[in-house]
């Protein structure tokens, strides 16, 4: 049973449906224009592998053995200092617990 559509055919759509369709369309259009803007911005960026990369002329790459050793020693010294701080804090915590529970 087919319904014939003519000039006299009436369709009822709720306001809620119309608002939902408008919101969805606005979201899709907004997303589209934002995406197109990001694509245009990406086109202006240099291509990977072909750009000019900033290198500090005062440093060498790869680092020399002495430079690596100095950085490694610095990190080890920082770790040892943190370990000592943690030990001191544990001792203080232990003393405070003893005072509290006496």
Backbone as XML, in Angstrom:
<?xml version="1.0"?>
<chain id="A" units="angstrom">
  <residue number="1" name="UNK">
    <atom name="N" x="0.841" y="-1.169" z="0.000"/>
    <atom name="CA" x="0.000" y="0.000" z="0.000"/>
    <atom name="C" x="0.887" y="1.233" z="0.000"/>
  </residue>
  <residue number="2" name="UNK">
    <atom name="N" x="0.956" y="1.892" z="-1.079"/>
    <atom name="CA" x="1.810" y="3.059" z="-1.240"/>
    <atom name="C" x="1.015" y="4.324" z="-0.952"/>
  </residue>
  <residue number="3" name="UNK">
    <atom name="N" x="1.696" y="5.255" z="-0.313"/>
    <atom name="CA" x="1.069" y="6.548" z="-0.029"/>
    <atom name="C" x="1.553" y="7.530" z="-1.079"/>
  </residue>
  <residue number="4" name="UNK">
    <atom name="N" x="0.621" y="8.216" z="-1.674"/>
    <atom name="CA" x="0.988" y="9.187" z="-2.694"/>
    <atom name="C" x="1.238" y="10.540" z="-2.029"/>
  </residue>
  <residue number="5" name="UNK">
    <atom name="N" x="2.357" y="11.151" z="-2.399"/>
    <atom name="CA" x="2.716" y="12.447" z="-1.843"/>
    <atom name="C" x="2.358" y="13.505" z="-2.882"/>
  </residue>
  <residue number="6" name="UNK">
    <atom name="N" x="1.626" y="14.495" z="-2.422"/>
    <atom name="CA" x="1.227" y="15.576" z="-3.320"/>
    <atom name="C" x="1.336" y="16.899" z="-2.572"/>
  </residue>
  <residue number="7" name="UNK">
    <atom name="N" x="0.823" y="17.957" z="-3.175"/>
    <atom name="CA" x="0.859" y="19.276" z="-2.539"/>
    <atom name="C" x="0.010" y="19.316" z="-1.284"/>
  </residue>
  <residue number="8" name="UNK">
    <atom name="N" x="-0.954" y="18.507" z="-1.186"/>
    <atom name="CA" x="-1.866" y="18.516" z="-0.047"/>
    <atom name="C" x="-1.399" y="17.613" z="1.103"/>
  </residue>
  <residue number="9" name="UNK">
    <atom name="N" x="-0.306" y="16.893" z="0.934"/>
    <atom name="CA" x="0.196" y="16.006" z="1.978"/>
    <atom name="C" x="0.778" y="16.856" z="3.105"/>
  </residue>
  <residue number="10" name="UNK">
    <atom name="N" x="0.413" y="16.538" z="4.342"/>
    <atom name="CA" x="0.939" y="17.297" z="5.483"/>
    <atom name="C" x="1.864" y="16.404" z="6.318"/>
  </residue>
  <residue number="11" name="UNK">
    <atom name="N" x="2.927" y="17.025" z="6.816"/>
    <atom name="CA" x="3.897" y="16.321" z="7.653"/>
    <atom name="C" x="3.995" y="17.087" z="8.962"/>
  </residue>
  <residue number="12" name="UNK">
    <atom name="N" x="3.989" y="16.379" z="10.065"/>
    <atom name="CA" x="4.108" y="17.035" z="11.362"/>
    <atom name="C" x="5.465" y="16.664" z="11.974"/>
  </residue>
  <residue number="13" name="UNK">
    <atom name="N" x="6.211" y="17.690" z="12.320"/>
    <atom name="CA" x="7.515" y="17.515" z="12.962"/>
    <atom name="C" x="7.507" y="18.359" z="14.228"/>
  </residue>
  <residue number="14" name="UNK">
    <atom name="N" x="7.978" y="17.769" z="15.321"/>
    <atom name="CA" x="7.973" y="18.509" z="16.577"/>
    <atom name="C" x="9.112" y="19.529" z="16.594"/>
  </residue>
  <residue number="15" name="UNK">
    <atom name="N" x="8.961" y="20.526" z="17.433"/>
    <atom name="CA" x="9.990" y="21.557" z="17.593"/>
    <atom name="C" x="11.285" y="20.923" z="18.105"/>
  </residue>
  <residue number="16" name="UNK">
    <atom name="N" x="11.151" y="19.953" z="18.983"/>
    <atom name="CA" x="12.322" y="19.269" z="19.546"/>
    <atom name="C" x="13.146" y="18.613" z="18.437"/>
  </residue>
  <residue number="17" name="UNK">
    <atom name="N" x="12.489" y="18.003" z="17.483"/>
    <atom name="CA" x="13.185" y="17.358" z="16.368"/>
    <atom name="C" x="13.882" y="18.392" z="15.499"/>
  </residue>
  <residue number="18" name="UNK">
    <atom name="N" x="13.209" y="19.499" z="15.230"/>
    <atom name="CA" x="13.802" y="20.552" z="14.409"/>
    <atom name="C" x="15.050" y="21.127" z="15.099"/>
  </residue>
  <residue number="19" name="UNK">
    <atom name="N" x="14.934" y="21.401" z="16.391"/>
    <atom name="CA" x="16.083" y="21.937" z="17.144"/>
    <atom name="C" x="17.229" y="20.936" z="17.134"/>
  </residue>
  <residue number="20" name="UNK">
    <atom name="N" x="16.938" y="19.662" z="17.307"/>
    <atom name="CA" x="17.979" y="18.629" z="17.293"/>
    <atom name="C" x="18.690" y="18.582" z="15.950"/>
  </residue>
  <residue number="21" name="UNK">
    <atom name="N" x="17.934" y="18.649" z="14.864"/>
    <atom name="CA" x="18.528" y="18.626" z="13.526"/>
    <atom name="C" x="19.405" y="19.858" z="13.315"/>
  </residue>
  <residue number="22" name="UNK">
    <atom name="N" x="18.948" y="21.027" z="13.746"/>
    <atom name="CA" x="19.729" y="22.260" z="13.597"/>
    <atom name="C" x="21.027" y="22.172" z="14.398"/>
  </residue>
  <residue number="23" name="UNK">
    <atom name="N" x="20.960" y="21.669" z="15.628"/>
    <atom name="CA" x="22.156" y="21.544" z="16.467"/>
    <atom name="C" x="23.148" y="20.566" z="15.840"/>
  </residue>
  <residue number="24" name="UNK">
    <atom name="N" x="22.673" y="19.446" z="15.345"/>
    <atom name="CA" x="23.559" y="18.461" z="14.713"/>
    <atom name="C" x="24.214" y="19.058" z="13.468"/>
  </residue>
  <residue number="25" name="UNK">
    <atom name="N" x="23.427" y="19.754" z="12.647"/>
    <atom name="CA" x="23.996" y="20.376" z="11.446"/>
    <atom name="C" x="25.044" y="21.431" z="11.798"/>
  </residue>
  <residue number="26" name="UNK">
    <atom name="N" x="24.764" y="22.249" z="12.810"/>
    <atom name="CA" x="25.740" y="23.260" z="13.233"/>
    <atom name="C" x="27.023" y="22.593" z="13.737"/>
  </residue>
  <residue number="27" name="UNK">
    <atom name="N" x="26.889" y="21.502" z="14.469"/>
    <atom name="CA" x="28.063" y="20.779" z="14.961"/>
    <atom name="C" x="28.879" y="20.218" z="13.808"/>
  </residue>
  <residue number="28" name="UNK">
    <atom name="N" x="28.210" y="19.646" z="12.835"/>
    <atom name="CA" x="28.911" y="19.081" z="11.679"/>
    <atom name="C" x="29.612" y="20.186" z="10.892"/>
  </residue>
  <residue number="29" name="UNK">
    <atom name="N" x="28.943" y="21.312" z="10.659"/>
    <atom name="CA" x="29.564" y="22.410" z="9.929"/>
    <atom name="C" x="30.756" y="22.969" z="10.700"/>
  </residue>
  <residue number="30" name="UNK">
    <atom name="N" x="30.604" y="23.138" z="12.001"/>
    <atom name="CA" x="31.702" y="23.637" z="12.830"/>
    <atom name="C" x="32.898" y="22.710" z="12.790"/>
  </residue>
  <residue number="31" name="UNK">
    <atom name="N" x="32.652" y="21.414" z="12.907"/>
    <atom name="CA" x="33.732" y="20.438" z="12.848"/>
    <atom name="C" x="34.424" y="20.474" z="11.495"/>
  </residue>
  <residue number="32" name="UNK">
    <atom name="N" x="33.646" y="20.589" z="10.421"/>
    <atom name="CA" x="34.201" y="20.633" z="9.072"/>
    <atom name="C" x="35.127" y="21.836" z="8.897"/>
  </residue>
  <residue number="33" name="UNK">
    <atom name="N" x="34.665" y="23.031" z="9.310"/>
    <atom name="CA" x="35.475" y="24.223" z="9.129"/>
    <atom name="C" x="36.702" y="24.208" z="10.025"/>
  </residue>
  <residue number="34" name="UNK">
    <atom name="N" x="36.576" y="23.665" z="11.215"/>
    <atom name="CA" x="37.733" y="23.547" z="12.093"/>
    <atom name="C" x="38.755" y="22.596" z="11.479"/>
  </residue>
  <residue number="35" name="UNK">
    <atom name="N" x="38.308" y="21.487" z="10.963"/>
    <atom name="CA" x="39.195" y="20.516" z="10.331"/>
    <atom name="C" x="39.877" y="21.118" z="9.110"/>
  </residue>
  <residue number="36" name="UNK">
    <atom name="N" x="39.142" y="21.856" z="8.300"/>
    <atom name="CA" x="39.733" y="22.491" z="7.125"/>
    <atom name="C" x="40.781" y="23.528" z="7.541"/>
  </residue>
  <residue number="37" name="UNK">
    <atom name="N" x="40.507" y="24.259" z="8.615"/>
    <atom name="CA" x="41.491" y="25.232" z="9.109"/>
    <atom name="C" x="42.765" y="24.563" z="9.579"/>
  </residue>
  <residue number="38" name="UNK">
    <atom name="N" x="42.633" y="23.443" z="10.283"/>
    <atom name="CA" x="43.812" y="22.720" z="10.743"/>
    <atom name="C" x="44.595" y="22.125" z="9.571"/>
  </residue>
  <residue number="39" name="UNK">
    <atom name="N" x="43.904" y="21.694" z="8.542"/>
    <atom name="CA" x="44.587" y="21.159" z="7.362"/>
    <atom name="C" x="45.368" y="22.270" z="6.669"/>
  </residue>
  <residue number="40" name="UNK">
    <atom name="N" x="44.771" y="23.445" z="6.549"/>
    <atom name="CA" x="45.467" y="24.569" z="5.929"/>
    <atom name="C" x="46.688" y="24.966" z="6.759"/>
  </residue>
  <residue number="41" name="UNK">
    <atom name="N" x="46.541" y="24.947" z="8.070"/>
    <atom name="CA" x="47.666" y="25.269" z="8.951"/>
    <atom name="C" x="48.775" y="24.227" z="8.807"/>
  </residue>
  <residue number="42" name="UNK">
    <atom name="N" x="48.403" y="22.969" z="8.689"/>
    <atom name="CA" x="49.388" y="21.892" z="8.537"/>
    <atom name="C" x="50.114" y="22.000" z="7.208"/>
  </residue>
  <residue number="43" name="UNK">
    <atom name="N" x="49.446" y="22.526" z="6.187"/>
    <atom name="CA" x="50.100" y="22.690" z="4.888"/>
    <atom name="C" x="51.222" y="23.717" z="4.954"/>
  </residue>
  <residue number="44" name="UNK">
    <atom name="N" x="51.110" y="24.674" z="5.874"/>
    <atom name="CA" x="52.126" y="25.711" z="6.007"/>
    <atom name="C" x="53.349" y="25.233" z="6.789"/>
  </residue>
  <residue number="45" name="UNK">
    <atom name="N" x="53.222" y="24.171" z="7.543"/>
    <atom name="CA" x="54.341" y="23.649" z="8.322"/>
    <atom name="C" x="55.357" y="22.986" z="7.407"/>
  </residue>
  <residue number="46" name="UNK">
    <atom name="N" x="56.630" y="22.985" z="7.825"/>
    <atom name="CA" x="57.637" y="22.327" z="6.980"/>
    <atom name="C" x="57.435" y="20.818" z="6.962"/>
  </residue>
  <residue number="47" name="UNK">
    <atom name="N" x="57.825" y="20.215" z="5.872"/>
    <atom name="CA" x="57.712" y="18.769" z="5.736"/>
    <atom name="C" x="58.723" y="18.104" z="6.666"/>
  </residue>
  <residue number="48" name="UNK">
    <atom name="N" x="58.373" y="16.966" z="7.213"/>
    <atom name="CA" x="59.299" y="16.268" z="8.092"/>
    <atom name="C" x="60.469" y="15.733" z="7.285"/>
  </residue>
  <residue number="49" name="UNK">
    <atom name="N" x="61.645" y="15.869" z="7.858"/>
    <atom name="CA" x="62.837" y="15.368" z="7.199"/>
    <atom name="C" x="63.470" y="16.359" z="6.242"/>
  </residue>
  <residue number="50" name="UNK">
    <atom name="N" x="62.752" y="17.399" z="5.843"/>
    <atom name="CA" x="63.298" y="18.367" z="4.903"/>
    <atom name="C" x="63.500" y="19.741" z="5.521"/>
  </residue>
  <residue number="51" name="UNK">
    <atom name="N" x="63.139" y="19.891" z="6.781"/>
    <atom name="CA" x="63.212" y="21.194" z="7.415"/>
    <atom name="C" x="64.599" y="21.493" z="7.943"/>
  </residue>
  <residue number="52" name="UNK">
    <atom name="N" x="64.752" y="22.694" z="8.479"/>
    <atom name="CA" x="66.000" y="23.099" z="9.108"/>
    <atom name="C" x="65.811" y="22.884" z="10.605"/>
  </residue>
  <residue number="53" name="UNK">
    <atom name="N" x="66.713" y="22.124" z="11.179"/>
    <atom name="CA" x="66.604" y="21.812" z="12.596"/>
    <atom name="C" x="67.633" y="22.620" z="13.370"/>
  </residue>
  <residue number="54" name="UNK">
    <atom name="N" x="67.203" y="23.173" z="14.476"/>
    <atom name="CA" x="68.096" y="23.984" z="15.286"/>
    <atom name="C" x="69.026" y="23.081" z="16.091"/>
  </residue>
  <residue number="55" name="UNK">
    <atom name="N" x="70.318" y="23.333" z="15.963"/>
    <atom name="CA" x="71.314" y="22.590" z="16.720"/>
    <atom name="C" x="72.177" y="23.613" z="17.429"/>
  </residue>
  <residue number="56" name="UNK">
    <atom name="N" x="72.390" y="23.402" z="18.706"/>
    <atom name="CA" x="73.226" y="24.307" z="19.466"/>
    <atom name="C" x="74.676" y="24.083" z="19.039"/>
  </residue>
  <residue number="57" name="UNK">
    <atom name="N" x="75.359" y="25.102" z="18.515"/>
    <atom name="CA" x="76.737" y="24.903" z="18.045"/>
    <atom name="C" x="77.726" y="24.658" z="19.176"/>
  </residue>
  <residue number="58" name="UNK">
    <atom name="N" x="77.326" y="24.942" z="20.410"/>
    <atom name="CA" x="78.232" y="24.741" z="21.541"/>
    <atom name="C" x="78.280" y="23.279" z="21.982"/>
  </residue>
  <residue number="59" name="UNK">
    <atom name="N" x="77.377" y="22.478" z="21.529"/>
    <atom name="CA" x="77.339" y="21.076" z="21.943"/>
    <atom name="C" x="77.726" y="20.180" z="20.782"/>
  </residue>
  <residue number="60" name="UNK">
    <atom name="N" x="78.032" y="18.956" z="21.118"/>
    <atom name="CA" x="78.348" y="17.968" z="20.091"/>
    <atom name="C" x="77.335" y="16.847" z="20.188"/>
  </residue>
  <residue number="61" name="UNK">
    <atom name="N" x="77.140" y="16.206" z="19.088"/>
    <atom name="CA" x="76.250" y="15.044" z="19.112"/>
    <atom name="C" x="76.922" y="13.925" z="18.361"/>
  </residue>
  <residue number="62" name="UNK">
    <atom name="N" x="76.988" y="12.789" z="18.853"/>
    <atom name="CA" x="76.600" y="12.346" z="20.187"/>
    <atom name="C" x="77.536" y="12.913" z="21.248"/>
  </residue>
  <residue number="63" name="UNK">
    <atom name="N" x="77.083" y="12.936" z="22.493"/>
    <atom name="CA" x="77.908" y="13.520" z="23.551"/>
    <atom name="C" x="79.196" y="12.719" z="23.748"/>
  </residue>
  <residue number="64" name="UNK">
    <atom name="N" x="80.228" y="13.425" z="24.162"/>
    <atom name="CA" x="81.503" y="12.755" z="24.397"/>
    <atom name="C" x="81.404" y="11.890" z="25.648"/>
  </residue>
  <residue number="65" name="UNK">
    <atom name="N" x="82.389" y="11.025" z="25.845"/>
    <atom name="CA" x="82.377" y="10.148" z="27.024"/>
    <atom name="C" x="82.414" y="10.955" z="28.311"/>
  </residue>
  <residue number="66" name="UNK">
    <atom name="N" x="83.232" y="12.010" z="28.329"/>
    <atom name="CA" x="83.327" y="12.832" z="29.542"/>
    <atom name="C" x="82.006" y="13.526" z="29.845"/>
  </residue>
  <residue number="67" name="UNK">
    <atom name="N" x="81.382" y="14.059" z="28.805"/>
    <atom name="CA" x="80.098" y="14.736" z="29.007"/>
    <atom name="C" x="79.040" y="13.748" z="29.509"/>
  </residue>
  <residue number="68" name="UNK">
    <atom name="N" x="79.028" y="12.563" z="28.928"/>
    <atom name="CA" x="78.071" y="11.545" z="29.358"/>
    <atom name="C" x="78.341" y="11.155" z="30.807"/>
  </residue>
  <residue number="69" name="UNK">
    <atom name="N" x="79.624" y="10.962" z="31.144"/>
    <atom name="CA" x="79.982" y="10.561" z="32.508"/>
    <atom name="C" x="79.600" y="11.646" z="33.504"/>
  </residue>
  <residue number="70" name="UNK">
    <atom name="N" x="79.834" y="12.915" z="33.139"/>
    <atom name="CA" x="79.486" y="14.010" z="34.045"/>
    <atom name="C" x="77.974" y="14.063" z="34.277"/>
  </residue>
  <residue number="71" name="UNK">
    <atom name="N" x="77.205" y="13.911" z="33.218"/>
    <atom name="CA" x="75.748" y="13.928" z="33.368"/>
    <atom name="C" x="75.271" y="12.733" z="34.187"/>
  </residue>
  <residue number="72" name="UNK">
    <atom name="N" x="75.887" y="11.580" z="33.951"/>
    <atom name="CA" x="75.527" y="10.381" z="34.695"/>
    <atom name="C" x="75.860" y="10.553" z="36.179"/>
  </residue>
  <residue number="73" name="UNK">
    <atom name="N" x="77.047" y="11.100" z="36.477"/>
    <atom name="CA" x="77.435" y="11.346" z="37.870"/>
    <atom name="C" x="76.495" y="12.338" z="38.536"/>
  </residue>
  <residue number="74" name="UNK">
    <atom name="N" x="76.100" y="13.365" z="37.795"/>
    <atom name="CA" x="75.174" y="14.355" z="38.342"/>
    <atom name="C" x="73.845" y="13.700" z="38.722"/>
  </residue>
  <residue number="75" name="UNK">
    <atom name="N" x="73.339" y="12.860" z="37.853"/>
    <atom name="CA" x="72.078" y="12.174" z="38.141"/>
    <atom name="C" x="72.219" y="11.233" z="39.330"/>
  </residue>
  <residue number="76" name="UNK">
    <atom name="N" x="73.340" y="10.511" z="39.392"/>
    <atom name="CA" x="73.567" y="9.609" z="40.528"/>
    <atom name="C" x="73.662" y="10.386" z="41.835"/>
  </residue>
  <residue number="77" name="UNK">
    <atom name="N" x="74.343" y="11.541" z="41.808"/>
    <atom name="CA" x="74.439" y="12.362" z="43.019"/>
    <atom name="C" x="73.069" y="12.864" z="43.458"/>
  </residue>
  <residue number="78" name="UNK">
    <atom name="N" x="72.242" y="13.249" z="42.495"/>
    <atom name="CA" x="70.888" y="13.703" z="42.829"/>
    <atom name="C" x="70.079" y="12.563" z="43.444"/>
  </residue>
  <residue number="79" name="UNK">
    <atom name="N" x="70.217" y="11.376" z="42.889"/>
    <atom name="CA" x="69.485" y="10.218" z="43.424"/>
    <atom name="C" x="69.946" y="9.911" z="44.839"/>
  </residue>
  <residue number="80" name="UNK">
    <atom name="N" x="71.282" y="9.945" z="45.070"/>
    <atom name="CA" x="71.801" y="9.674" z="46.411"/>
    <atom name="C" x="71.314" y="10.715" z="47.404"/>
  </residue>
  <residue number="81" name="UNK">
    <atom name="N" x="71.272" y="11.980" z="47.002"/>
    <atom name="CA" x="70.777" y="13.035" z="47.884"/>
    <atom name="C" x="69.307" y="12.796" z="48.221"/>
  </residue>
  <residue number="82" name="UNK">
    <atom name="N" x="68.529" y="12.397" z="47.241"/>
    <atom name="CA" x="67.113" y="12.107" z="47.500"/>
    <atom name="C" x="66.959" y="10.900" z="48.423"/>
  </residue>
  <residue number="83" name="UNK">
    <atom name="N" x="67.795" y="9.893" z="48.230"/>
    <atom name="CA" x="67.744" y="8.725" z="49.113"/>
    <atom name="C" x="68.052" y="9.124" z="50.550"/>
  </residue>
  <residue number="84" name="UNK">
    <atom name="N" x="69.057" y="9.985" z="50.739"/>
    <atom name="CA" x="69.385" y="10.444" z="52.091"/>
    <atom name="C" x="68.223" y="11.240" z="52.695"/>
  </residue>
  <residue number="85" name="UNK">
    <atom name="N" x="67.597" y="12.082" z="51.893"/>
    <atom name="CA" x="66.439" y="12.848" z="52.372"/>
    <atom name="C" x="65.313" y="11.914" z="52.795"/>
  </residue>
  <residue number="86" name="UNK">
    <atom name="N" x="65.068" y="10.877" z="52.015"/>
    <atom name="CA" x="64.008" y="9.919" z="52.344"/>
    <atom name="C" x="64.344" y="9.195" z="53.647"/>
  </residue>
  <residue number="87" name="UNK">
    <atom name="N" x="65.618" y="8.815" z="53.819"/>
    <atom name="CA" x="66.019" y="8.144" z="55.067"/>
    <atom name="C" x="65.784" y="9.044" z="56.269"/>
  </residue>
  <residue number="88" name="UNK">
    <atom name="N" x="66.158" y="10.327" z="56.134"/>
    <atom name="CA" x="65.951" y="11.275" z="57.224"/>
    <atom name="C" x="64.462" y="11.437" z="57.531"/>
  </residue>
  <residue number="89" name="UNK">
    <atom name="N" x="63.654" y="11.520" z="56.496"/>
    <atom name="CA" x="62.211" y="11.656" z="56.705"/>
    <atom name="C" x="61.629" y="10.419" z="57.373"/>
  </residue>
  <residue number="90" name="UNK">
    <atom name="N" x="62.123" y="9.243" z="56.994"/>
    <atom name="CA" x="61.651" y="8.014" z="57.632"/>
    <atom name="C" x="62.016" y="7.996" z="59.106"/>
  </residue>
  <residue number="91" name="UNK">
    <atom name="N" x="63.234" y="8.444" z="59.440"/>
    <atom name="CA" x="63.647" y="8.490" z="60.837"/>
    <atom name="C" x="62.783" y="9.465" z="61.627"/>
  </residue>
  <residue number="92" name="UNK">
    <atom name="N" x="62.529" y="10.653" z="61.037"/>
    <atom name="CA" x="61.666" y="11.628" z="61.705"/>
    <atom name="C" x="60.272" y="11.073" z="61.905"/>
  </residue>
  <residue number="93" name="UNK">
    <atom name="N" x="59.757" y="10.382" z="60.897"/>
    <atom name="CA" x="58.424" y="9.787" z="60.993"/>
    <atom name="C" x="58.393" y="8.740" z="62.092"/>
  </residue>
  <residue number="94" name="UNK">
    <atom name="N" x="59.436" y="7.954" z="62.181"/>
    <atom name="CA" x="59.513" y="6.919" z="63.208"/>
    <atom name="C" x="59.515" y="7.549" z="64.600"/>
  </residue>
  <residue number="95" name="UNK">
    <atom name="N" x="60.299" y="8.636" z="64.758"/>
    <atom name="CA" x="60.339" y="9.338" z="66.044"/>
    <atom name="C" x="58.971" y="9.923" z="66.389"/>
  </residue>
  <residue number="96" name="UNK">
    <atom name="N" x="58.319" y="10.519" z="65.414"/>
    <atom name="CA" x="57.002" y="11.116" z="65.659"/>
    <atom name="C" x="55.968" y="10.051" z="66.011"/>
  </residue>
  <residue number="97" name="UNK">
    <atom name="N" x="56.034" y="8.912" z="65.372"/>
    <atom name="CA" x="55.109" y="7.823" z="65.701"/>
    <atom name="C" x="55.334" y="7.335" z="67.123"/>
  </residue>
  <residue number="98" name="UNK">
    <atom name="N" x="56.614" y="7.247" z="67.526"/>
    <atom name="CA" x="56.911" y="6.825" z="68.892"/>
    <atom name="C" x="56.354" y="7.794" z="69.904"/>
  </residue>
  <residue number="99" name="UNK">
    <atom name="N" x="56.491" y="9.112" z="69.609"/>
    <atom name="CA" x="55.958" y="10.123" z="70.516"/>
    <atom name="C" x="54.439" y="10.060" z="70.598"/>
  </residue>
  <residue number="100" name="UNK">
    <atom name="N" x="53.794" y="9.837" z="69.464"/>
    <atom name="CA" x="52.335" y="9.815" z="69.422"/>
    <atom name="C" x="51.788" y="8.597" z="70.174"/>
  </residue>
  <residue number="101" name="UNK">
    <atom name="N" x="52.411" y="7.450" z="70.007"/>
    <atom name="CA" x="51.882" y="6.227" z="70.577"/>
    <atom name="C" x="52.345" y="5.981" z="72.010"/>
  </residue>
  <residue number="102" name="UNK">
    <atom name="N" x="53.160" y="6.889" z="72.585"/>
    <atom name="CA" x="53.575" y="6.702" z="73.987"/>
    <atom name="C" x="52.508" y="7.090" z="74.940"/>
  </residue>
</chain>
